[in-house]
């Protein structure tokens, strides 16, 4: 047992050091990109009726400057909270702003419809108002269920207490930062561990190894997370709420790291793919789904030693990320344009290979083809078929008998993996395949494109111009 604890302690030193280092650089980059210009505190009162939430949101320590309020899209009956004295002294008539003023406390109220009633495994997102350019330092959250549904509420914040009275169920949360999600489930799972960083719900007692991991693993910026040691049967995807069916040390470690990366980089919570790939490079170890690991290993195996070092440094020094920004970073490191992250982010399981693109813009006559990609693969130059052929007047239909490409005068059929094609019901032999499917898109080999679709390609220094042959 001492050996196991010693190994875990060593891992914690490495993990915490790495997370803190990358978090410092991300924080610095975020400031440079124009992050929050001020911080405020908020207290939120949520009363649950049968078919709606009634929310009162109190802001305090507000600056004197004018501030824009971002209301939840689904909110109704927006108004001032008249129950609080002077709570609306700065609220504009159209409810869009807090005007310039000295009063540092303001309150608003609104309702969020629960159209189908509260369901087991319900995750509410985007249900709270925000102040633009402001960050939340502390949040107090009161959840009062007047229907007495029972179960348990999870917000990602530490739970201060929960009770069931004769007329209501009540839960109180308090902690640093904002909340963006609120989760409810019918089964109540007891808290088996809590500290400044984690609240763990489990029906079983935690092992000494897991407790040792949680005791030593710290999340930068005191970001608190709630972990439920149970199956994620409703496929909940959340940045501060984690479901962990496998209570092993490796599974917990991976989940915590990915959630932290999502928070720090502002990555999509619905699809953890990009966060898992970034996490793998931050931790220098594969993390996540089969596709995430494949993407990590594909890049790692391609990079030279210097490129890998440059890539890892670039990740720690960047701010908010998405697929487009990752591709720009990757293109800069490699020295060639690629859309590796963008293409792989479109599909859950489809693996799009690491391909490089011609960076020159493509024009059809004088029309700029914004979605036209030209990629290099296995010594061939391939053009995205959809954008070009559509502009040339063709339709594309992918069937089990092959790809059909048709215009008013010409009809092609390209069978799958067969050495021929059909044009206007006449068969022609083909020594190679004119089309190739990459990911979910079809690409045309350049020579076949020129021959079959009667175009000319003029490759100039700063652009590529495609023109129909009959116009030259």
C-alpha positions in Angstrom: 0.0 0.0 0.0 2.8 2.4 0.8 4.3 1.8 -2.6 1.0 2.6 -4.3 0.5 5.8 -2.3 4.1 6.8 -3.1 3.5 6.3 -6.9 0.3 8.3 -6.7 2.1 11.1 -4.9 4.7 11.2 -7.6 2.1 11.4 -10.3 0.3 14.2 -8.4 3.5 16.3 -8.4 3.8 15.9 -12.1 0.1 16.5 -12.9 -0.2 19.6 -10.6 3.0 21.1 -11.9 1.9 20.7 -15.5 -1.6 22.0 -14.9 -0.4 25.0 -13.0 2.2 25.9 -15.7 -0.2 25.6 -18.6 -2.9 27.5 -16.6 -0.6 30.4 -16.0 0.2 30.8 -19.7 -3.5 30.4 -20.6 -4.5 33.0 -18.1 -1.8 35.4 -19.4 -2.9 34.9 -23.0 -6.6 35.3 -22.1 -5.8 38.7 -20.5 -4.0 39.7 -23.7 -7.0 38.7 -25.8 -9.3 40.9 -23.8 -10.9 38.9 -21.0 -12.9 40.1 -18.1 -12.4 43.8 -17.3 -14.1 43.6 -13.9 -15.5 41.0 -11.4 -18.7 40.9 -9.5 -20.5 38.6 -7.0 -23.9 37.1 -7.5 -26.7 35.5 -5.4 -29.2 33.4 -7.3 -32.6 32.3 -6.0 -34.3 29.6 -8.0 -37.9 28.6 -7.2 -39.1 25.5 -9.1 -42.8 25.3 -10.0 -44.4 22.5 -12.0 -43.6 23.9 -15.4 -41.1 26.8 -14.9 -38.2 28.2 -12.9 -38.7 31.6 -11.3 -35.2 33.2 -10.9 -34.1 36.2 -9.0 -30.5 37.2 -9.7 -28.7 39.7 -7.4 -25.5 41.3 -8.5 -23.1 43.0 -6.1 -19.8 44.9 -6.2 -20.7 46.2 -9.6 -18.5 48.9 -11.2 -19.8 52.4 -11.8 -19.6 52.1 -15.6 -22.4 51.2 -18.0 -22.8 47.4 -18.4 -24.7 45.3 -21.0 -27.0 42.5 -19.7 -27.1 39.2 -21.6 -30.5 37.6 -20.8 -31.1 33.9 -21.3 -32.6 33.3 -24.7 -35.5 31.3 -23.3 -36.3 33.7 -20.4 -39.8 35.2 -20.1 -41.3 38.0 -17.9 -38.0 39.8 -17.6 -38.2 42.6 -15.0 -36.6 44.3 -12.0 -36.7 42.5 -8.7 -39.0 45.0 -6.8 -38.6 43.1 -3.5 -35.2 44.6 -3.1 -34.9 48.3 -2.3 -33.1 50.4 -5.1 -32.5 47.2 -7.0 -33.4 48.7 -10.3 -32.0 52.2 -10.0 -29.5 51.5 -12.8 -31.7 49.2 -15.0 -32.5 50.8 -18.4 -36.1 51.0 -19.6 -35.5 48.4 -22.3 -33.8 46.1 -19.7 -30.7 45.9 -21.8 -28.3 47.8 -19.6 -27.2 48.7 -16.1 -26.6 52.4 -16.6 -23.6 54.3 -15.2 -24.1 54.9 -11.5 -22.9 54.6 -7.9 -25.2 51.8 -6.7 -23.1 48.6 -6.7 -26.0 46.2 -6.1 -28.7 45.5 -8.7 -31.3 42.7 -9.0 -33.4 41.3 -11.9 -36.0 38.5 -12.2 -37.2 36.3 -15.0 -38.7 32.9 -15.7 -37.4 29.9 -17.5 -40.1 27.6 -18.9 -39.8 23.8 -18.2 -41.9 22.8 -21.2 -42.2 19.1 -20.6 -41.8 19.2 -16.9 -38.7 18.3 -14.9 -37.3 15.0 -16.1 -34.9 12.6 -14.5 -31.4 13.5 -15.7 -32.3 17.1 -16.7 -29.4 19.4 -17.4 -30.2 23.1 -17.6 -27.7 25.2 -19.6 -27.8 28.9 -20.6 -30.5 29.6 -18.0 -28.8 32.5 -16.2 -28.2 36.1 -17.1 -24.7 37.5 -17.5 -23.0 40.8 -17.6 -20.8 41.4 -20.7 -17.1 41.7 -20.1 -17.6 40.8 -16.4 -16.4 37.8 -14.5 -18.0 36.2 -11.5 -15.9 36.0 -8.3 -18.4 34.2 -6.0 -21.8 32.6 -6.5 -24.4 31.8 -3.9 -27.2 29.6 -5.3 -30.5 28.8 -3.6 -32.6 26.0 -5.2 -36.1 25.7 -3.8 -38.4 23.0 -5.2 -42.0 23.8 -4.3 -43.2 20.6 -6.0 -41.1 18.5 -3.6 -39.7 16.1 -6.3 -36.9 14.9 -4.1 -33.7 13.7 -5.8 -30.6 15.8 -5.9 -29.4 19.0 -7.5 -25.8 19.4 -8.8 -24.3 22.7 -10.0 -20.5 22.2 -9.8 -20.3 24.5 -6.8 -19.8 23.1 -3.3 -23.0 22.0 -1.6 -23.4 23.8 1.7 -26.6 21.9 2.7 -29.7 20.2 1.6 -33.0 19.6 3.4 -36.6 18.5 2.8 -39.3 20.4 4.7 -43.0 19.9 4.8 -43.7 22.3 1.8 -40.4 22.5 0.0 -37.0 20.8 -0.9 -34.1 23.2 -0.5 -30.4 23.1 -1.5 -27.8 25.7 -0.9 -24.6 26.1 -2.9 -21.7 28.5 -2.5 -18.3 28.8 -4.2 -15.9 30.7 -6.4 -16.7 31.4 -10.0 -19.8 31.3 -12.1 -22.1 28.4 -12.9 -23.4 27.6 -16.3 -25.2 24.3 -15.7 -27.7 22.9 -13.2 -28.4 19.1 -13.1 -31.2 17.2 -11.4 -31.7 13.4 -11.0 -34.2 11.4 -9.1 -31.7 9.2 -7.4 -29.9 10.8 -4.5 -26.3 9.7 -4.1 -24.6 10.6 -0.9 -21.4 12.7 -0.6 -18.5 10.6 0.3 -15.7 13.1 -0.2 -15.3 16.9 -0.4 -12.6 19.5 -0.3 -12.0 22.9 -1.9 -11.7 21.4 -5.4 -14.1 18.4 -5.5 -17.4 17.0 -4.2 -17.7 13.3 -4.8 -21.0 11.5 -4.8 -20.8 7.7 -4.5 -23.0 4.9 -3.2 -19.8 3.1 -2.1 -16.9 4.1 0.1 -13.8 5.4 -1.8 -10.6 3.4 -1.8 -7.5 4.8 -0.1 -5.8 5.2 -3.5 -8.7 7.4 -4.8 -8.7 9.5 -1.6 -5.0 10.0 -1.9 -5.4 11.1 -5.5 -8.2 13.6 -4.6 -6.3 14.9 -1.6 -3.3 15.8 -3.7 -4.8 16.8 -7.1 -5.5 20.6 -7.2 -7.4 22.4 -10.0 -5.9 25.8 -11.0 -8.0 28.9 -10.1 -9.9 26.9 -7.4 -12.4 25.7 -10.0 -14.6 23.3 -8.1 -16.0 20.1 -9.7 -18.7 17.7 -8.8 -18.1 14.0 -9.5 -20.7 11.3 -9.5 -19.3 7.8 -9.3 -22.1 6.3 -11.4 -23.0 5.5 -14.9 -23.7 8.5 -17.2 -27.0 6.9 -18.4 -28.3 10.2 -19.8 -25.0 11.1 -21.6 -24.6 14.3 -19.7 -21.8 16.5 -21.0 -20.8 19.2 -18.6 -17.6 21.2 -17.7 -18.0 21.0 -13.9 -20.0 17.8 -13.5 -18.3 14.5 -14.2 -19.8 11.0 -14.3 -17.2 8.3 -13.6 -18.4 4.7 -13.8 -14.9 3.3 -13.5 -13.6 4.5 -10.1 -10.0 3.7 -10.9 -7.2 6.2 -10.5 -6.6 6.5 -14.3 -10.2 7.1 -15.1 -10.6 9.8 -12.5 -7.3 11.5 -13.5 -8.3 11.6 -17.2 -11.8 13.0 -16.4 -10.5 15.7 -14.2 -7.8 16.8 -16.6 -10.1 16.9 -19.6 -12.7 19.0 -17.7 -10.0 21.4 -16.6 -8.8 21.8 -20.2 -12.3 22.5 -21.3 -12.7 25.2 -18.7 -9.4 26.9 -19.3 -9.5 26.9 -23.1 -13.3 27.4 -23.5 -13.6 24.2 -25.5 -16.9 22.7 -26.5 -18.4 20.7 -23.6 -20.7 18.7 -25.9 -17.8 17.2 -27.8 -14.7 16.5 -25.7 -12.6 15.5 -28.7 -10.5 18.6 -29.0 -10.1 18.8 -25.2 -8.9 15.2 -25.1 -6.3 15.8 -27.8 -5.0 18.9 -26.1 -5.0 17.1 -22.7 -3.0 14.3 -24.2 -0.3 16.8 -25.3 -0.4 18.7 -22.0 0.1 15.5 -20.1 2.3 13.8 -22.7 0.1 10.7 -22.5 -2.9 9.6 -24.6 -6.2 10.5 -23.0 -9.8 10.0 -24.1 -11.7 8.2 -26.9 -10.2 6.0 -29.6 -10.4 8.8 -32.1 -8.8 11.3 -29.7 -5.9 8.9 -29.1 -5.6 8.3 -32.8 -5.4 12.1 -33.5 -2.8 12.5 -30.7 -0.6 9.7 -32.0 -1.0 10.8 -35.6 0.4 14.2 -34.8 3.0 13.0 -32.3 4.4 10.5 -34.9 4.5 13.2 -37.6 6.3 15.9 -35.5 10.0 16.2 -35.4 11.5 16.7 -31.9 11.7 20.5 -32.5 8.1 20.7 -33.9 6.7 18.7 -30.9 8.4 21.1 -28.5 7.1 24.1 -30.4 3.6 22.7 -30.5 3.5 22.0 -26.8 4.8 25.5 -26.0 2.2 27.0 -28.4 -0.6 25.2 -26.5 0.5 26.6 -23.2 0.8 30.1 -24.4 -2.5 30.4 -26.3 -5.8 31.6 -24.9 -9.3 30.3 -25.9 -9.2 27.6 -28.5 -11.4 26.0 -31.1 -10.8 23.8 -34.2 -9.9 26.8 -36.4 -7.4 28.2 -34.0 -5.8 24.7 -33.4 -5.4 24.3 -37.2 -3.7 27.7 -37.4 -1.3 26.8 -34.7 -0.6 23.4 -36.3 -0.1 24.9 -39.7 2.4 27.4 -38.3 4.3 24.7 -36.5 4.4 22.4 -39.5 4.9 25.1 -42.1 2.0 23.8 -44.3 -1.7 24.5 -44.2 -4.0 21.8 -42.7 -7.5 21.5 -41.5 -6.9 18.4 -39.4 -8.8 19.6 -36.4 -11.7 21.1 -38.3 -12.4 18.1 -40.4 -12.1 15.6 -37.5 -14.3 17.8 -35.4 -17.2 17.4 -37.9 -17.7 13.7 -37.3 -17.7 11.7 -34.0 -15.9 8.6 -35.2 -14.7 9.2 -38.8 -10.9 9.6 -38.9 -9.7 12.4 -41.3 -6.0 11.9 -42.0 -3.4 14.5 -41.6 -3.3 16.1 -45.0 -1.8 19.3 -46.2 -3.5 21.9 -48.4 -2.6 24.4 -51.0 -2.9 27.7 -49.2 -3.7 29.7 -52.3 -7.3 30.9 -52.7 -9.3 29.2 -55.5 -11.4 31.1 -58.0 -13.9 29.8 -60.5 -13.5 32.4 -63.2 -13.7 35.5 -61.0 -15.8 33.9 -58.2 -13.9 33.2 -55.0 -14.6 29.7 -53.8 -14.5 30.1 -50.0 -15.2 26.5 -49.2 -12.9 25.1 -51.9 -10.1 22.9 -50.4 -7.1 21.6 -52.4 -5.3 18.9 -50.6 -2.2 16.8 -51.3 -2.5 13.0 -50.7 -0.3 10.1 -51.9 1.4 12.3 -54.5 -2.0 13.4 -55.9 -3.6 16.9 -56.0 -7.3 16.6 -54.9 -10.0 19.2 -55.2 -13.1 19.3 -53.0 -15.8 18.0 -55.4 -19.0 19.5 -53.8 -18.3 23.2 -54.0 -16.8 23.2 -57.5 -19.3 20.8 -59.2 -22.3 22.6 -57.7 -21.1 25.9 -59.1 -20.6 24.2 -62.5 -24.2 23.1 -62.5 -23.9 19.5 -61.3 -25.6 17.6 -58.6 -23.9 14.9 -56.5 -25.7 11.8 -55.2 -23.8 9.2 -53.2 -25.6 5.8 -53.4 -24.8 2.1 -52.8 -24.2 1.8 -56.6 -21.7 4.6 -56.7 -21.5 8.4 -57.0 -23.9 10.0 -59.4 -22.8 13.4 -60.9 -25.4 15.0 -63.2 -26.0 18.2 -65.1 -28.6 19.1 -67.7 -26.5 17.7 -70.5 -24.1 15.1 -68.9 -24.7 12.2 -66.5 -21.8 10.4 -64.7 -21.8 7.3 -62.5 -18.6 6.4 -60.7 -18.9 2.9 -59.2 -17.2 2.2 -55.8 -13.7 0.7 -56.3 -14.3 -0.3 -59.9 -11.9 0.5 -62.9 -14.5 2.3 -65.0 -17.0 5.1 -65.1 -20.2 5.7 -67.0 -20.9 8.9 -69.0 -24.4 9.3 -70.6 -24.9 5.5 -70.4 -21.6 4.7 -72.1 -18.9 2.9 -70.2 -15.3 4.0 -70.1 -12.2 2.3 -68.6 -10.4 4.1 -65.8 -6.8 3.3 -64.7 -7.3 5.1 -61.5 -10.3 6.4 -59.5 -11.4 9.9 -60.4 -13.0 10.5 -56.9 -11.7 9.8 -53.5 -13.7 10.0 -50.2 -11.8 11.6 -47.4 -13.8 11.7 -44.2 -17.3 12.5 -45.3 -16.4 14.5 -48.4 -15.6 13.6 -52.0 -12.5 14.9 -53.7 -11.5 14.9 -57.4 -8.0 14.1 -58.7 -6.8 17.1 -60.7 -6.1 15.4 -64.0 -9.5 13.6 -63.9 -11.2 16.9 -63.0 -9.8 18.6 -66.0 -10.6 15.8 -68.4 -14.1 14.9 -67.2 -15.5 18.2 -66.3 -13.9 20.2 -69.0 -12.1 22.8 -67.0 -8.6 24.4 -67.2 -6.5 25.1 -64.1 -4.2 28.1 -64.0 -1.9 28.0 -61.0 -0.5 31.4 -60.3 1.8 32.5 -57.6 -0.9 33.9 -55.3 -4.1 32.1 -56.5 -5.5 29.2 -58.5 -8.0 30.0 -61.2 -10.4 27.3 -62.6 -12.2 28.1 -65.9 -14.6 26.0 -68.0 -12.8 25.0 -71.2 -15.5 26.4 -73.5 -15.0 29.9 -72.0 -11.4 30.1 -73.1 
